[in-house]
Every structure is written in C-alpha cells, then in structure tokens.
Amino acid sequence: MKAYSKKELEIGTKIEMEHTKSKLKARKIAKDHLSEFPHYYTKGLVPMEKKLKRIDKMPMEQHEIIECLNRRAKRARKKMMKFGGVF
C-alpha cells in the first residue's frame, strides 16, 4: 500500500530523471524515497533547494549571521524541551 500521492510520484520521477535517462529507473528511485518519506519532494527536497538558492545569493556575512541565529534557535528549542516547554 502506497502512502504517497500520484502527484508526488510525478514530481519525484521528473526530478530523478537528472540521474538517469530511464523513466522506469527514475520512477523506482522516486518510489524508494517516497516509501521512506511520503512528502520527500514537496516538503523536503524542493523547499530545501529553494532555500539553498536564496542562501547562495546572500553576501557571506548575511549567510553567517543566519547560520548563527539558526544554531541559537536550535539550542533554545533543546533547552525548552528539556524543561517540558512547548516550542
């Protein structure tokens, strides 16, 4: 039983065609990813690639600031969870 949508599989097959000329192989790769994470492409890979493209366009200083803020936010979430808080 599949837990992913037909649209998700179509998106995944198109993306995986970057790695092979065989549509069947691309579809199998996409199915493998989707069997582990049903929204691998729409909530995982595609948003991550968009974020990376934005980061690549930023001046290095701004990129470093964002990384620092992300590390601080991660530490803050850990502390809150340690004390039973909801973040």
C-alpha positions as CSV (number, residue, x, y, z in Angstrom):
1,M,0.0,0.0,0.0
2,K,1.4,3.4,-1.0
3,A,1.3,6.3,1.3
4,Y,2.2,9.0,-1.2
5,S,0.2,10.8,-3.9
6,K,0.3,10.3,-7.6
7,K,1.4,14.0,-8.0
8,E,4.3,13.4,-5.5
9,L,5.4,10.5,-7.6
10,E,5.2,12.5,-10.8
11,I,7.3,15.3,-9.3
12,G,9.8,12.8,-8.0
13,T,10.1,11.0,-11.3
14,K,10.8,14.3,-13.1
15,I,13.5,15.3,-10.5
16,E,15.2,11.8,-10.6
17,M,15.5,12.0,-14.4
18,E,18.5,14.2,-13.6
19,H,20.3,10.9,-12.7
20,T,19.2,8.6,-15.4
21,K,17.7,8.5,-18.9
22,S,15.4,5.7,-18.0
23,K,11.9,6.8,-16.8
24,L,11.4,3.4,-15.1
25,K,14.6,3.8,-13.1
26,A,13.7,7.4,-12.1
27,R,10.3,6.2,-11.0
28,K,11.8,3.5,-8.9
29,I,14.2,5.9,-7.3
30,A,11.3,8.3,-6.5
31,K,9.2,5.4,-5.1
32,D,12.1,4.4,-2.9
33,H,12.4,7.9,-1.5
34,L,8.6,8.2,-1.1
35,S,8.3,4.9,0.7
36,E,10.5,6.4,3.5
37,F,9.0,9.9,3.4
38,P,5.7,10.3,1.6
39,H,6.3,14.1,1.0
40,Y,10.0,13.8,0.1
41,Y,9.8,16.1,-2.8
42,T,7.1,18.7,-2.0
43,K,8.0,19.2,1.7
44,G,11.7,18.1,1.6
45,L,13.8,18.4,-1.5
46,V,12.1,21.2,-3.4
47,P,11.9,23.6,-0.4
48,M,15.5,22.8,0.6
49,E,16.7,23.6,-2.9
50,K,14.8,26.9,-2.9
51,K,16.4,27.8,0.4
52,L,19.9,26.9,-0.8
53,K,19.4,29.1,-3.9
54,R,18.4,32.1,-1.6
55,I,21.4,31.4,0.6
56,D,23.8,31.3,-2.4
57,K,22.6,34.8,-3.4
58,M,23.3,36.3,0.0
59,P,26.5,38.1,0.9
60,M,28.7,35.8,3.0
61,E,28.3,38.0,6.1
62,Q,24.5,37.7,6.0
63,H,24.7,33.9,5.5
64,E,27.0,33.6,8.5
65,I,24.5,35.6,10.6
66,I,21.6,33.3,9.6
67,E,23.7,30.2,10.5
68,C,24.5,31.7,13.9
69,L,20.8,32.5,14.5
70,N,19.7,29.0,13.5
71,R,22.2,27.5,15.9
72,R,21.0,29.7,18.7
73,A,17.3,28.8,17.9
74,K,18.2,25.1,18.0
75,R,19.9,25.4,21.4
76,A,16.9,27.3,22.7
77,R,14.5,24.6,21.5
78,K,16.5,22.0,23.2
79,K,16.5,23.9,26.5
80,M,12.8,24.4,26.3
81,M,12.1,20.7,25.6
82,K,14.4,19.8,28.4
83,F,12.2,21.6,30.8
84,G,8.9,20.3,29.3
85,G,8.1,23.5,27.4
86,V,6.3,23.5,24.1
87,F,8.2,25.3,21.3
